[in-house]
């Protein structure tokens, strides 16, 4: 009798376990549920309607949902597994790759935030008062970079330097000064203008039938250089100043922004780290803007400065060579 009762109890336990297992399987057969609310990143955390929610499994299976007027979304019947949640909406920055593990019968609440995309006005409003000096620096830099490029292109000789020097030397060997002057007028550019001044001074001495010294020719060349070199160097100090000042204005904007952020922390605490990080990132925008203006400005300043130095060296070398040739020709003629 005792054995029979024990067998009945054993059969009953097995039956109950099997029933519980079947019940659990029936409950989990529908998969899990993923739901949540999507709001913006402002202080008010306004709900966002019409967000496209995509729940994608690692194997490629995709489930979609859309938020309602309260920003809520829900998707049921998702098979168990690991998923990545991505959200999309026009006018907001996409968020991709929020991981969630779904279990059968589970209710998974996944809240998300989206940042509204900036237009031109709202983007520059983040700079605060520093926007105006940075805008002035950028306009100034762009204006003088274009102006200097135009000046240097216009000052290029219409004849190659080597060909120009050879032509001048050939005219001097033939003692035809006016032909050399015509070559300078045809070539154009700082080098040609400077040599033209020296040749005209030499030609004037010949017309007056008087001797001319090397120093007198060099004086004429130096006087012409005083007119040509400043024209090449004009506005370069402005570019150099903008390249130095722009990062300082950017740093000023960052410092004032950080002061404002830490003042908010002192008054309200750090209850919302995301909002604090957003404020700091906006403060750093001014430094990025300052560097964006300064870097190309500094590059063009160095480029223009190297061009001026190259012209100065070229004028010095070629003029010395031509002066020596004139003096040698004068001595030979005497």
Protein Blocks (a to p, Z undefined) as FASTA:
>chain_A
ZZmmmmmmmmmmmmmmmmmmmmmmmmmmnopadddddddfbfnlpacehiacddddfkop
acdddddfkopacdehiacdddddddddehiacdehiacdddehiacdddddddddddfk
lmmmmnmmmlmmmmmmmmmmmmmmmmmmmmmmmmpcfbdfklmmmmmmmmmmnopaklmm
mmmmmngpjklmmmmmmmmmmmmmmmnopacdfklmmmmmmmmmmmmmmmmmgoklmmmm
mmmmmmmmmmmmmmmmmmmmmmmmmmnopmblmlmmmmmmmmmmmmmmmmmmmmmmmmmm
mmmmmmmmmmmmmmmmmmmmmmmmmmmmmmmmZZ
